[in-house]
Amino acid sequence: MLNDSNFEISTDRRRLDVAMIYRFLSEESTWAVGISRDIVERSIDNSLCFGGFVDGRQVAFARVITDYATFGNMVDVFVLPEYRGHGYSKRLVQAIVDHPSLQGLRRFMLATSNAHGLYTRFGFTQLAKPETIMERYFPNIYLT
């Protein structure tokens, strides 16, 4: 069993293991299979990113797309399968919602197909007014 005290969260982009993030998103995620490395790199460059590390190895990731004033969207949240079950996702989401640059946002959103219980404990709910939210959604855009 891993010692939870060894889990560290950082927003320092220089520490991110972009190859691991790309591999997970493009091969193992349920939302970005087939995504190109270029798109992953551009998404990292244009987001507030959070890396989760155990003994210096990156094992978790999340990013927030935000204007730092009114809106944020949490995306690409994952913990590598072999590191799940240690509470790292809870600590990662807590670090995100507590981050000083993300305070006072009028709307903070995310989409999830299987982690509603995780996000509910941090105040995320179903849409208050779903009739006001619209989207352009291309679920298979990364598949060639």
Phi, psi and omega in degrees: 000138179281147176277116182300336181291346178278356182276124181235142179244135182221146173256011179284108182300332181296338181273348185293137175268085186299325178298317179293317179300312179301312181302312182297309183299316186282337185244330189242341182288163176265357187239347186222024180304131179089358180299144181278157178298322179301316180294318178300314181296318178295323180294321177294316181298334187246026181221162168274113187255146179235121175253139175252130188233138172241119181051040176087349180265131178286126182233356182211158182204150170199156174218155179236126173268122188205157170262000179065013182228314187230338190216143173216148177225115180276128184219168174054040180277125175202155169237133179305141186309319183288352179247007179283159178090010181245006180083010183294324179295321178297317180292324178294312180295321177300316179297324179293308183292338178270351186300130184304326182284352182248014180275144176082010178291136179290320180225129177232116188242166170198164174236137178213145176256344187213010183233034181303320180299321178298310187284331178301321182294348178252015174094001177283140182226174171299160180303132178291323180226074184301335180292348180262352183261130176232161180208160164248118189233125181235082189298335184251023186298332183272347180278133180249000000 
